[in-house]
Amino acid sequence: MATFRGGNPNVVAWAGWRQPFDKVLYWLFHSHHGVYVFFLLSGFLIAKIASGEGFSYCRFVRNRMLRIYPAFLLALVLCLAAGPLLGIPLPSLRDFVFNLLFLNGVPTLGVTGIVFNNVSWSLFYEMVFYLSFPLVLTVGRLLRLPAIAATALAGVVFAYGPALAGMYFEFFVFLFAGAIVGLLAPSGLRAVAVTFPDFVVVLLYCIATSMMTTGYLNTAQFVWLFAGLGALLLCKAVDGEGWFARTLAWRPLAALGRISYSFYLLHSVALAALFALWWHLAIPALGDAVNVVYLGIVGFAGAVGIGLVSFRLAEQFYFRRRQAVPVSAAFPVDASAQSVA
């Protein structure tokens, strides 16, 4: 948008874009809600694992490391290799080590993501949640608290306790909201799902995300609204009834869900390559608007391709060495569940 329209969508608000096409691009640019859905789904799955019979903390941590680090390290190597080609200097030793520990997800530390590896900030939240949530359940049992009550209390502490030291971690709300859904009894989950028709769920999602995108909600308001809405989406998906759940189970979406972790880590690399080749791929006669759509599709296809290769190299072994988490009977999108299991 800055290239073709002379404005920065990070600076110019929704109302500042006059053309309908520009408004659509602005809406898409500010629609990075997928990571929040990923947090909710992770919370749901980890709660299922940690509350299951025969849970072993040591085995759980080992599996988390095997699940997260191979694809992350592959993405890190690719980003480091791409840096010199794009004239981006190598990171300092401090930034490199801190990135290995996902501390680029702590804003107050001022750790810079490596080249296009900025998206790994979310792995800080994931890893802290992985290591902490089983302990939350253990402490809750010691205090004789119901698991859902302990989870809700911990979610508030994790999200807002660090604010006392000037640190912002409000996105933990999403992980713990997903965990609460994972701890619901099947009857309770079903009761929530049947209360809301599918079209109402989709309408609520569009309203909430559009209000955030257009500036009618601040981040704090949106976090709680989206957490509640995301919990509802999870209930609908797990219930498996209706066209909404069937859409999520559509095979192409399920296949994308399977490679979603690698896709997430590397999509920025694909987009950087697209911008580097933009003037070689663009067709001037089509005009800016058509080129944006056409090259957007090319960029998405490239991200899927890179994500698929990464999945084959750095993720598939994990699923071959162990069965997926046994929640598939209650989760219609098997491949999506496996993507973070």
Legacy VTK file of the C-alpha trace (Angstrom):
# vtk DataFile Version 3.0
C-alpha trace
ASCII
DATASET POLYDATA
POINTS 341 float
0.000 0.000 0.000
2.862 2.360 0.796
4.422 1.528 -2.566
1.384 2.051 -4.768
-0.798 4.427 -2.768
1.779 6.615 -1.071
0.616 5.894 2.468
1.737 3.664 5.315
-1.103 1.484 6.697
0.690 1.459 10.049
0.315 5.240 10.237
-2.722 6.178 8.156
-5.948 5.109 9.876
-8.909 3.386 8.223
-10.726 6.688 7.678
-7.721 8.093 5.820
-8.099 5.659 2.922
-10.711 6.925 0.483
-10.880 4.262 -2.212
-12.834 1.037 -1.513
-9.943 -1.114 -2.765
-7.557 0.654 -0.394
-9.942 0.031 2.482
-10.053 -3.674 1.621
-6.243 -3.826 1.580
-6.115 -1.979 4.891
-8.592 -4.440 6.402
-6.487 -7.376 5.195
-3.249 -5.763 6.379
-4.625 -5.397 9.891
-6.255 -8.828 10.042
-3.418 -10.733 11.685
-5.754 -12.687 13.943
-4.486 -16.141 12.999
-1.863 -16.171 15.731
-4.584 -15.565 18.327
-6.547 -18.518 16.970
-3.349 -20.542 17.164
-2.969 -19.559 20.829
-6.535 -20.634 21.554
-6.049 -23.949 19.793
-2.755 -24.561 21.594
-4.387 -23.866 24.937
-7.160 -26.308 24.116
-4.804 -29.107 23.075
-2.323 -28.644 25.914
-5.184 -28.717 28.432
-6.354 -32.010 26.922
-2.853 -33.451 27.184
-2.021 -32.164 30.670
-5.334 -33.243 32.179
-5.233 -36.716 30.657
-4.511 -39.955 32.459
-0.896 -41.073 32.623
0.453 -37.566 32.027
4.231 -37.302 32.463
5.692 -33.809 32.743
9.171 -34.858 31.598
7.843 -36.698 28.554
5.542 -33.782 27.806
8.394 -31.238 27.876
10.546 -33.480 25.689
7.756 -33.764 23.140
7.191 -30.011 23.174
10.859 -29.387 22.415
10.819 -31.928 19.595
7.662 -30.374 18.227
8.767 -26.740 18.314
12.521 -26.512 17.793
13.297 -28.413 14.544
11.051 -26.272 12.327
12.051 -23.148 14.231
15.771 -23.852 13.757
15.259 -24.552 10.062
13.433 -21.236 9.681
16.185 -19.494 11.635
18.876 -20.873 9.316
16.916 -19.815 6.232
16.466 -16.320 7.631
20.164 -16.015 8.456
21.054 -17.156 4.951
18.643 -14.672 3.381
20.032 -11.726 5.342
23.182 -11.075 3.260
21.218 -11.480 0.023
18.916 -8.675 1.133
21.626 -6.490 2.617
20.514 -7.137 6.195
23.416 -7.413 8.684
23.885 -10.500 10.814
22.472 -10.257 14.348
24.607 -9.687 17.403
25.540 -12.709 19.506
23.140 -11.487 22.208
20.218 -11.243 19.801
21.044 -14.636 18.309
21.116 -16.389 21.690
17.997 -14.610 22.905
16.172 -15.573 19.705
17.055 -19.208 20.376
15.240 -18.825 23.700
12.311 -16.954 22.086
13.072 -13.870 24.157
12.305 -11.657 21.178
8.780 -12.134 22.486
9.580 -9.965 25.527
9.316 -6.356 24.264
11.125 -4.797 27.217
14.310 -6.729 26.375
14.598 -5.046 22.997
15.593 -8.254 21.211
15.407 -7.953 17.436
14.014 -10.832 15.420
16.517 -12.330 12.991
15.810 -11.009 9.489
12.287 -12.359 8.790
12.066 -14.474 11.929
10.101 -11.832 13.835
7.029 -14.061 13.880
8.762 -16.298 16.415
7.749 -13.807 19.124
4.644 -15.941 19.634
6.765 -18.964 20.552
7.711 -17.220 23.786
4.055 -17.339 24.826
3.728 -20.917 23.627
6.796 -22.184 25.466
5.996 -20.407 28.732
2.479 -21.827 28.587
3.736 -25.346 27.803
6.111 -25.352 30.755
3.698 -23.687 33.175
0.233 -25.054 32.523
0.782 -28.551 33.984
2.132 -26.827 37.093
-0.994 -24.657 37.231
-3.142 -27.786 37.344
-0.905 -29.319 40.008
-1.064 -26.235 42.223
-4.822 -26.074 41.691
-5.203 -29.648 42.914
-3.075 -28.886 45.974
-5.322 -25.912 46.750
-8.414 -28.025 46.019
-9.501 -25.719 43.235
-11.462 -27.002 40.239
-9.224 -27.147 37.179
-11.214 -24.501 35.302
-11.105 -22.113 38.261
-7.341 -22.589 38.631
-6.900 -22.011 34.896
-8.965 -18.819 34.876
-7.079 -17.434 37.868
-3.711 -18.328 36.354
-4.691 -16.708 33.068
-5.284 -13.376 34.773
-2.026 -13.666 36.730
0.056 -14.553 33.662
-1.544 -11.870 31.493
-1.539 -8.967 33.944
0.856 -9.826 36.766
3.928 -8.806 34.705
2.348 -5.369 34.186
3.439 -4.576 37.739
6.989 -4.669 36.360
6.079 -2.755 33.212
5.803 -5.792 30.929
2.944 -6.500 28.517
1.775 -10.117 28.226
-1.967 -9.728 27.717
-2.006 -12.321 24.938
-1.749 -15.094 27.536
-5.504 -14.578 27.847
-5.950 -16.456 24.555
-3.974 -19.513 25.665
-5.801 -19.834 28.960
-9.180 -19.241 27.293
-8.436 -22.154 24.976
-7.386 -24.242 27.971
-10.703 -23.567 29.711
-12.523 -24.969 26.682
-10.224 -27.993 26.768
-11.205 -28.633 30.382
-14.954 -28.400 29.805
-16.994 -31.549 30.173
-18.410 -32.762 26.838
-21.914 -31.872 27.972
-20.877 -28.327 28.851
-19.055 -27.869 25.572
-22.068 -29.174 23.687
-24.386 -26.831 25.578
-22.310 -23.822 24.512
-22.109 -24.976 20.896
-25.844 -25.529 20.399
-26.727 -22.164 21.946
-25.212 -20.213 19.053
-26.267 -20.834 15.431
-23.394 -20.989 12.958
-24.321 -17.764 11.178
-24.321 -15.885 14.501
-20.808 -17.127 15.280
-19.505 -16.000 11.893
-21.304 -12.661 12.203
-19.827 -12.060 15.663
-16.354 -12.876 14.341
-16.702 -10.426 11.460
-18.044 -7.696 13.734
-15.319 -8.096 16.362
-12.395 -8.251 13.948
-13.712 -5.417 11.783
-14.241 -3.173 14.807
-10.637 -3.791 15.837
-9.320 -3.261 12.318
-11.173 0.001 11.853
-10.107 1.376 15.231
-13.347 1.152 17.202
-11.765 -1.192 19.757
-8.448 -0.862 21.527
-6.209 -3.868 22.063
-7.305 -4.493 25.651
-10.973 -4.550 24.643
-10.283 -6.756 21.644
-8.265 -9.336 23.597
-11.152 -10.187 25.896
-13.777 -10.029 23.153
-11.747 -12.255 20.845
-10.866 -14.678 23.647
-14.546 -15.208 24.391
-15.382 -15.446 20.715
-12.464 -17.830 20.135
-13.687 -20.076 22.927
-17.062 -20.156 21.198
-15.404 -21.023 17.875
-13.579 -23.899 19.563
-16.806 -25.228 21.053
-18.460 -25.154 17.637
-15.501 -26.879 15.973
-15.203 -29.603 18.599
-18.944 -30.219 18.599
-18.629 -31.026 14.908
-22.218 -30.195 13.944
-23.307 -27.702 11.308
-21.803 -26.182 8.196
-19.210 -24.189 10.153
-17.550 -27.320 11.544
-17.850 -29.067 8.181
-16.106 -26.136 6.514
-13.202 -26.403 8.951
-12.992 -30.102 8.119
-12.763 -29.397 4.374
-9.741 -31.303 3.109
-7.750 -28.332 1.671
-8.146 -26.423 4.948
-7.194 -29.518 6.927
-4.083 -29.935 4.762
-3.139 -26.301 5.347
-3.718 -26.834 9.055
-1.254 -29.711 9.036
1.577 -27.487 7.762
0.385 -24.339 9.553
3.355 -24.139 11.930
5.940 -24.180 9.125
3.703 -21.911 7.037
3.577 -19.414 9.898
7.331 -19.458 10.475
8.236 -19.006 6.816
5.435 -17.029 5.205
7.364 -13.778 5.685
10.315 -15.270 3.782
8.030 -16.087 0.864
6.572 -12.581 0.925
10.044 -11.004 1.045
11.024 -13.028 -2.011
7.819 -11.891 -3.703
8.604 -8.226 -3.100
12.181 -8.736 -4.309
10.814 -10.190 -7.559
7.762 -7.944 -7.772
8.759 -6.000 -10.878
9.808 -9.194 -12.639
6.484 -10.897 -11.931
4.095 -7.963 -12.213
2.165 -7.380 -15.436
1.904 -3.567 -15.802
-0.953 -3.768 -18.286
-3.170 -5.303 -15.602
-2.945 -2.280 -13.319
-2.093 -2.051 -9.635
-5.273 -3.596 -8.245
-5.179 -6.746 -10.381
-1.447 -7.139 -9.789
-1.952 -6.963 -6.041
-4.515 -9.769 -6.202
-2.499 -11.859 -8.652
0.791 -11.483 -6.789
-0.971 -12.018 -3.476
-2.043 -15.422 -4.753
1.514 -16.100 -5.950
2.890 -15.132 -2.535
0.400 -17.355 -0.735
1.241 -20.280 -3.009
4.944 -19.698 -2.378
4.395 -19.667 1.381
2.437 -22.918 1.153
5.227 -24.485 -0.909
7.971 -23.434 1.498
5.833 -24.498 4.436
5.273 -27.918 2.910
9.012 -28.449 2.385
9.705 -27.368 5.957
7.011 -29.717 7.240
8.566 -32.636 5.367
12.046 -31.848 6.669
11.407 -30.691 10.225
7.958 -31.808 11.369
6.839 -35.015 9.731
9.271 -37.149 11.743
7.508 -36.052 14.915
4.176 -37.489 13.804
5.813 -40.650 12.544
7.503 -41.366 15.868
4.363 -40.971 17.952
0.630 -40.944 17.463
-1.213 -37.647 17.537
-2.767 -36.504 20.792
-5.929 -38.631 21.300
-8.402 -35.795 20.982
-9.122 -36.428 17.317
-12.360 -38.202 18.148
-13.626 -34.944 19.567
-11.966 -32.653 17.035
-13.139 -32.761 13.442
-10.121 -31.040 11.894
-7.598 -33.813 12.525
-4.811 -32.269 10.501
-5.182 -28.910 12.222
-5.084 -30.572 15.601
-1.941 -32.437 14.648
-0.286 -29.232 13.480
0.303 -28.170 17.074
-0.111 -31.471 18.908
LINES 1 342
341 0 1 2 3 4 5 6 7 8 9 10 11 12 13 14 15 16 17 18 19 20 21 22 23 24 25 26 27 28 29 30 31 32 33 34 35 36 37 38 39 40 41 42 43 44 45 46 47 48 49 50 51 52 53 54 55 56 57 58 59 60 61 62 63 64 65 66 67 68 69 70 71 72 73 74 75 76 77 78 79 80 81 82 83 84 85 86 87 88 89 90 91 92 93 94 95 96 97 98 99 100 101 102 103 104 105 106 107 108 109 110 111 112 113 114 115 116 117 118 119 120 121 122 123 124 125 126 127 128 129 130 131 132 133 134 135 136 137 138 139 140 141 142 143 144 145 146 147 148 149 150 151 152 153 154 155 156 157 158 159 160 161 162 163 164 165 166 167 168 169 170 171 172 173 174 175 176 177 178 179 180 181 182 183 184 185 186 187 188 189 190 191 192 193 194 195 196 197 198 199 200 201 202 203 204 205 206 207 208 209 210 211 212 213 214 215 216 217 218 219 220 221 222 223 224 225 226 227 228 229 230 231 232 233 234 235 236 237 238 239 240 241 242 243 244 245 246 247 248 249 250 251 252 253 254 255 256 257 258 259 260 261 262 263 264 265 266 267 268 269 270 271 272 273 274 275 276 277 278 279 280 281 282 283 284 285 286 287 288 289 290 291 292 293 294 295 296 297 298 299 300 301 302 303 304 305 306 307 308 309 310 311 312 313 314 315 316 317 318 319 320 321 322 323 324 325 326 327 328 329 330 331 332 333 334 335 336 337 338 339 340
